[in-house]
Amino acid sequence: MTIQRKAIALLSGGLDSLLAVRVIQEQGILVEAVNFYTGFCVEGHTHAIRKKHKDKNKRNNALWSAEQLGIKLHIEDISEEYKDIVINPKHGYGANLNPCLDCKIFMVSKAQLMLNRARELVDQSGFDFIITGEVVGQRPKSQRKETMPIIARESGSDDLLVRPLCAKNLPPTRPEREGWLDRDKLYGFSGRNRKPQMALAEQFGFEDYAQPAGGCCFLTDENYSKKLSDLWQSRGERKYELDDIMLLKVGRHLRPEPNYKMIVGREEGENNFLTGYRKEFISIKITSHGGPLTLIDGAPTEADLLFAARIAARYSQGHSADTVSVEIRAKNGVCTEHNVIPFPPQDVKAEWHI
């Protein structure tokens, strides 16, 4: 009697993980997927807030991919556990603050735990192996031929980790050796060129998918990493909360002085989002003209707040006015009104921008 094999897939919602699952499904394997929430994903946040992204899909690509594939999706919040990966990566960072190798090891190890747990709960009918959409040579930190064995070994998955898109560039895994999978029906993609994946997507009939753009993690972004590094430096410790990393994605971040930082809304959507944090931060609101809502993080003096109000006025519709009226609101809700002279645009120093 033929045993129905079952796999658990890491599904980010990107093209590679979508294709990896379909390649395995084509061999008659039952697949379920897991998506891990770290707090650092690009999609579904800034795309949902900013008007400049109004034409972009607001969908959760992992859910959408699971729907296209017809599979069950487990979504797990690992944001608290993930902090140690970001703060203390064993294998270091990539070009920015991206701990890609440690991240992949962590996520595969979590999938391995699911595999083990399913076997315990469903006696012999749980998951048999793990699927990822990794491609040799696609990521300079985590997807190199020499790092692939590290991920398998340190995650505990060993030779139960299958990379369907680049399997032919790697030693055969147990599912291939045991005949659960036909190695000839797997692929040998390599490098950063996505044209082979796009051609395979067309072959499978996938026309609408997340555009291949090098990942969806903010930690790979140089500007975001600078903001996170500045946050750690200003607080004197490498810690963060979920609200911190959400706010790093929104607005202009300016540090006129070491003791405080400004977060200046760039448009209506960001202003609305920042409004939800007015009870946790000092805020500056332009009242005489249209303009940004500004949050102040740190320990500013009264003189600092008036200076920050002038900078906020510079980004308002009253930037050319003689004076602009502003409301400075304390965390306890007490408001004070002030008239300030907008800061000259040409005098806003480049080094203030984080």
Secondary structure as GFF3:
##gff-version 3
##sequence-region A 1 354
A	DSSP	beta_strand	6	10	.	.	.	ID=ss1
A	DSSP	alpha_helix	15	25	.	.	.	ID=ss2
A	DSSP	beta_strand	30	37	.	.	.	ID=ss3
A	DSSP	alpha_helix	46	49	.	.	.	ID=ss4
A	DSSP	three_ten_helix	51	53	.	.	.	ID=ss5
A	DSSP	alpha_helix	61	69	.	.	.	ID=ss6
A	DSSP	beta_strand	73	77	.	.	.	ID=ss7
A	DSSP	alpha_helix	79	87	.	.	.	ID=ss8
A	DSSP	alpha_helix	100	121	.	.	.	ID=ss9
A	DSSP	beta_strand	129	131	.	.	.	ID=ss10
A	DSSP	alpha_helix	148	155	.	.	.	ID=ss11
A	DSSP	three_ten_helix	158	160	.	.	.	ID=ss12
A	DSSP	beta_strand	161	162	.	.	.	ID=ss13
A	DSSP	three_ten_helix	167	169	.	.	.	ID=ss14
A	DSSP	alpha_helix	174	177	.	.	.	ID=ss15
A	DSSP	three_ten_helix	183	185	.	.	.	ID=ss16
A	DSSP	alpha_helix	195	204	.	.	.	ID=ss17
A	DSSP	three_ten_helix	218	220	.	.	.	ID=ss18
A	DSSP	alpha_helix	222	235	.	.	.	ID=ss19
A	DSSP	alpha_helix	242	247	.	.	.	ID=ss20
A	DSSP	beta_strand	252	257	.	.	.	ID=ss21
A	DSSP	beta_strand	260	264	.	.	.	ID=ss22
A	DSSP	alpha_helix	268	275	.	.	.	ID=ss23
A	DSSP	beta_strand	282	286	.	.	.	ID=ss24
A	DSSP	beta_strand	293	298	.	.	.	ID=ss25
A	DSSP	alpha_helix	302	314	.	.	.	ID=ss26
A	DSSP	beta_strand	324	329	.	.	.	ID=ss27
A	DSSP	beta_strand	335	340	.	.	.	ID=ss28
A	DSSP	three_ten_helix	345	347	.	.	.	ID=ss29
A	DSSP	three_ten_helix	350	352	.	.	.	ID=ss30
###
